[in-house]
Amino acid sequence: MPVALAPREITVAELESALMSTPEGHEPTPTDAAVEPTEADVDAALEAVDADAEKRALFEEQALPFMDQLYAAGMRMTRNPADASDLVQETFVKAYAAFAQFQQGTNLKAWLYRIQTNTFINTYRKKQRDPYQGTIDELEDWQMGGAESATRASGSTRSAEAEAIDHLPDSAVKDALQKVPEDFRMAVYFADVEGFSYQEIADIMKTPVGTVMSRLHRGRRLLRELLADYARDRGIAVPAGSSKGGKK
């Protein structure tokens, strides 16, 4: 039976190393080494170090807590633990490099998810490994369940499907989600698990709001059909029709 691979913890030092590596074809030369720095150069370098330390501390404080949720989303995108771990690492490298462009006070979580989704579309969708063949229960709860727990505790207005999901075991929901086509699956995941609004999902997936609503409608319908038999056997009510609940 395959064993799930836990995502390797990404340290800020690794992010910095990836960002500060010498570009290919620009190795230091004797001439470069012979240049004497001026006092202004030293002051500028010290200011840069201070600024980078502040950036590093702020990034660590604000972004790293989302790592587990991004891994859960990565698993639903790639369906492979190794690819999901690689995807999260590349997402954080890109996010750290672009962190100065993030507008403080706006939705950091949505910003990180947008970077991850773009990275998946541009890179991992083309070269991803075979889908994970083990049962979804073999994955650690903290890998796949953290996002669900955070959303359920948020108290936000949610769809009838999302409320029904709360009464089903995580394993049943996760297995059903893996059977929903990717674009529909991610729309349902972003809306009913992560609690993003239609506009936030549109920004993350780079699609019009109308497309998000269509994918969400079809994804919820497919998920409802997949879960209907399981729920019926256990006396759990699953909505019979589409719900328009949730944040707009």
N, C-alpha and C positions, 0 to 999 in steps of 0.2 A: 504493500500500500504506500503510495507516495507520501512523503512527509512535507508539510508546509514549511516554507522558509520564512522566518520572521525577518522583517525589514531591518537591515543593519542601521544602527543609530548613526545619524549624520551629525558630525560635530562642526561647530563654526570654524574651527581650524582647517578642516578639510575644505570647507567652502572657500575660505580665503586662499588656500593653496591652489585650488582650481582657478581662481580668478587672477592670482598674481603670478602665474607661471609665465616664463619668458616666451613671447611669441616665436614661432618657428621662423628661422631665417634672420633673426635679430639677436644673435649672440653678442655679449659684450666684447668690445675690442680694446686693445691697448690704449688707443686714443681716448676711448670713453673713460677708462680708468684713470688717465692722467689729468683729467679736467678737475681743477680745484673748485670745490663748492664755495660760493660766496656766503656772507652772513644772511643775506636775503633768502638764498637757497635753503639754508639750514632752518631758518624761521618758517619758511613755507613747508618744509618737510615735517617739522614738528607739528604745525597746525594740521597737516594732512593726517598725521598719526592720531592726533587727538580726535579729529572728525571721524576717522575710521573706527576708533575705539567706541565712540558714541553710537555710530551706525551699527556696529557689531552687537553692542549691548541691547539696543532697541530692537534689532531684528530677532535676537535670541529671546527677548521677553515677549514680543508680540507674535512672531510667526511660528516659532518652533512648537508651541502648544497645539497647533493644527496638524502636526505630522501624522498622528494616528488616523485622523479623519481623512487626510489626503491618501493615506495608504489604503483605507477601506474603499475610497472612490477609485483608486488605481487598480485594486483587485477587480472591481466591477468593470473597469475599462478593458484591462488586459486579460483577466481571468487566469493569470499566472503569477505566483508569488515573486519569482525572480524579476520578471518584467515590472511588476508593481513597485518593487523596491528600487529598481533602477530609475523608474519614472519619477518617483518621489524625490530621489536624490538629485536628478537633473532639474526638477521643478524648483527645489530650494536653492540650487546654484544660480539659476536664472533669476529667481526672486531676490536673492541677496545682491546680485549685480545690478538689478533695477530698483532696489529698495528706495533709493533717493527720489525716484519718480512717483512713488506711492504717496497719495495725498492723505496725510494723517487725518483721522476722523471719519474717513469713508470706510466701506466694507472691506477689510483686509482679507477676510475669509473668501469672499467672492473673487477678489483680485488674485489670490493664490490658486483658486480653482480654475480661473480663466487661464493662467499660465500653464497649469498642469494639463488642461484639456487641449490647449494649442500644442503643447509638447507631444502629447499622445497622438494627435491627428497628424502632425508633421513628421514624427519619428517612429514611435513605437507601433502605430497601426501597420506600418509597412514591414517591420522586421520582428514583430513579437513572436515569442515562442509558442509552442502548442498550448491550448487551453489546459488549465489544471484539471487532472483526472480524478483526484481524490474527492471525498465528500466535503461539502462546505463546512461540516461540523469539525473537521480536523484543523481548521484555522483557529488561532487563538481568539477568544472573545474580544480582547483589546484591539486586535487587528481589524475585526469586522463590525464589532458592536458599539464602538465608542460613539460613532456619529449618531446612531439610532438613539442611544441613551441621552445624548446632549439635546437632541431635537425634542424628545418626548418630555424633557424637563423644561422646555422653553416656554410652554403655555401659549404658543402662537395659534392662531386660527388655522385649522388644517382640514384637508378633504376628508370625506367619509371613508375613502379607501385607506387613508393614513390612519384614521381612528380604528378601523377594522384590523389593520396590520398590528396595532398595539396589542391585540388580543390573540395573536398567532405567535407561535414560537419563532424565534429569530431564524432557526435553521430552515423552517418551511418557507419563510419569506425570502431568505437568501438564495435557496435552491430555485425558487420560482423566478426570481429576478434574473438569474443567470440564463434562463430560457427565453427571456424577452430580447428581441433584436436591440443592438447596441444603442442606436439613437433614441429609441423609445425607453429603453432601460435607464439611460442616463437622465432623461427628462423626469421620469418617475422618481429616480433616486434624488435628484437635486430638489424636487418639489416636496415629496412626501417623506423623505428621510432627513435631508439637510434643511428643509424649510425655506428655501430660496423663493423669492417672488418670480413671477413670469418675466419681468424685465431683467432681473439678475440672471436668470437662466439664459435668457436671450443674449446677454452680454458674455456669459461664460461660454456658451456654445456657438456664439457668433452667428445667430440665426434671428429672423424676425420674430416678434412676439407671437404672431399668428401661427408660425411654424411650431413654436414651443407648445402652444395650446393644442395644436393638432397632434403632436407627438405624445403629449401628456395624456390626451384623451384615448389614443390608441394603446399607449403603454399601460394605462390603468385598466383598460378593458381586457387586454391580454393577461395581465397579472391577476385580475379578478377571476377570469376563467380558469387560470392555473391553480388558484387557491380555493375555488368553489367546492370541489369535492372534499378536500381536506377539511375545510371549515364545516361543511354540511355534516360530515361524519361525527364532528365533535360539538355540534349544536351552536356554532359560532356564526353570527349573521355577517355576511359579506354583501355590500351594496349590489343591487340588481342592475342599476343603471349608472350612467356617468354622473359624477359629482362635479359641481362647479365651485366647490369649497376651496379654501386655501387663499393665500395672499395673492393679490394681483400686482 
